[in-house]
Structures are given as C-alpha cells and as structure tokens.
Amino acid sequence: MAAAEKALASSQAVKVRFLAARVFLEAGATAKALALSRELASGLQKASQAYAKILNGLLALKQRDARQAIQDLTDANGLLDTWIGQYDLGRAYLEAGAFLQADSSFERCLKRRGEALSLFLDDEPSYGYFPPVFYYQGRVREALNSGKAAESYKAYLDIRGKSTEDRSYRKSAGAPAVDPDL
C-alpha cells in the first residue's frame, strides 16, 4: 500500500490510479479503491470509464458476488476490450463455476499475450500480469477434467521459475500467502 500511495503522490495518470486501486482492493482498503474508481468513472475517456468498471468488477469478485463481477467486467470490455479486462473476466467466470466461459477468456488472453507486455500502450513493461493466466487456466481445466490442467500448471511454473513471490514458496518460508496476481 505504501508503494501505491507513493505512486499516487507522484502521478494522477489513469494507469497509476487504476493499478493503485487494484493494490488497495487486494489489501482490503476498499474505501480508497472506491474513491479512485469513482474518479476514473467520471473521466471522459472510454479507457478511464472501462478501468472503473474493471475495479467495480474486482470489488464484486472480492465480495464473492461473481454474477455482479461478470456483469461489470463484461460492461468494461464492451467499453474498451482490454487484456486485463479479459483476464479479470476469466477469474470471475472461474469463481462463478462457468468453466467454459473462463477457459474462453483465458484463451483470449493467451492469444493476445503481446498486449500483456504493455497493458497501457506505453513504455512500461507489464508482463508480470501474464503468468497467472496459466495458473487460472489450470484451475479451470482441472474443474473441467479436460486432462490439460497439468499442461497449464507446468507453463505457469516454467515462467515463474524460482520466484520468491510464488504462493507455495511463501507458505514454506513462513510468509503470508499471496494471490498469484501480485
């Protein structure tokens, strides 16, 4: 949260507010995330409005309202079809038990993997959001009993390597578990 606060103190760019709000949501600072979402929603640009809807979808997902999350994320993708919107929509479908739709969203993310390199069409690399696609795809395929879950999990582990940010590493090291998205 300190890094997100520092980023906001340095810049009020749409991408900074969006990413800071994602951090706040994950950290449980819902009020801060909602304030940023409202700011983004009031913007004139479609991108700003779409990011606000993505944040609303993530909040609904965090509150275990997968149906509302799917609606908000579908609306966001209707405004502006972003890679991160497809990714979050896949996660919402997974939580709703809509495994075929989730698999379809994650497949779109894999086909559009180049967009994950620069989510905001700038010079800042953002490929760190890409590896979890394989993790979530593995969960979907495991639920579907498709026989391809191991393939997705292996792809995730191949990319993540010996990362100390991985959930299983952190548990074994006695540190708190983190979502693979972070």
Summary of the structure (lengths in Angstrom):
residues: 182
radius of gyration: 16.0
end to end distance: 12.3
largest distance: 47.6
contacts: 553
relative contact order: 0.08
helix: 73%
strand: 0%
